Amino acid sequence: MTDELGFDGKVAIVTGAGGGLGRSHALMLASRGALVVVNDLGGAVDGTGSDKGAAERVVDEITAAGGEAVADTNSVSTPEGGAAIVQTAIDAFGRVDIVINNAGILRDKAFHNLTPDLLNPVLDVHLKGAFHVSQPAFVKMREQGYGRIVCTSSAAGIFGNFGQTNYGAAKMGLVGLTRVLAVEGAKFNIKANAIAPLALTRMTENILGGLGDKLDPSLISPLVTFLAHEDCPATGRIFSVGGGRVAEIFIGETKGYVNPALAAEHLRDHWEQVTDHRAYFVPENLNDESGIFLKALS
Ligand code: NAI
């Protein structure tokens, strides 16, 4: 490998970086010269409790390795918390170039048993948390004409998984946020992408079985590092990543069936055409999709 991807002077916020994937991202970015805000509330997997030491310990690791970082223990789950996290970056390093939305919690339950206390905190941390942190950062990024945002989605939402309506909805919501940020950020050299990781952390330690050995969190961070870099070619994209494998997940639309006098029976009779995956488009954004739509009608 030549021409290492460096981050000299770039300022990165990594939320939920007191352990697991976030810690790994923070260590990798810092080792390549980024100035890092290590944010973490330090709670349990279900979001209860807090440990102010979690972020500090990762900062100590970064500092010991010769990097530069500051700890932040605000919660991403409120607008005030998000603003405070971005302010930590401004106070310590004077700017913010990169936001890695990674903080997360789990409160799994089959849908018929889901209660508001299992739903709201999950939406607050994953989905609204990304809004709360990204928005004040986005304002700065627009002003400076540069920014990179990475949201942590999940296959649980993109593809569906039992017991995770709350988590899945939040994670797929992040795809929507990412895609609109890509559209709104384009003019300002702000790129936003989403990842769907698979790695052995405290969140997954009981479900991965023997596969866990192959799924070190450090194998997620190279993708996050690339998406956070100036050289990142992608925006508005989703990537599956784990165990050293990286692949793009994309949202396609079939060629479809057109009938100006459409009735339910036509759909019964032409369902195969509606759902024929052999030919499809991959729209970049709504404008793109509208164009395809109008062309099909003409
Ligand atoms: P983790 O539990 O080790 O990391 C999540 C971190 O977020 C924790 O350190 C926690 O203290 C922090 N956090 C929780 N609520 C917070 C809040 N309100 N404010 C600030 N920090 C908060 O688990 P892991 O696996 O590292 O998860 C990282 C992200 O990756 C999460 O968003 C998770 O949903 C996502 N993910 C992980 C997968 C995996 O295979 N490990 C699979 C798919 C998605």
Residues whose N, C-alpha, C, O or C-beta is under 5 A from the ligand:
A	BS01	NAI	G16 G18 G19 G20 L21 G22 N39 D40 L41 G42 G43 N74 S75 V76 S77 N102 A103 G104 I105 V125 T152 S153 S154 P197 L198 A199 T201 R202 M203 T204
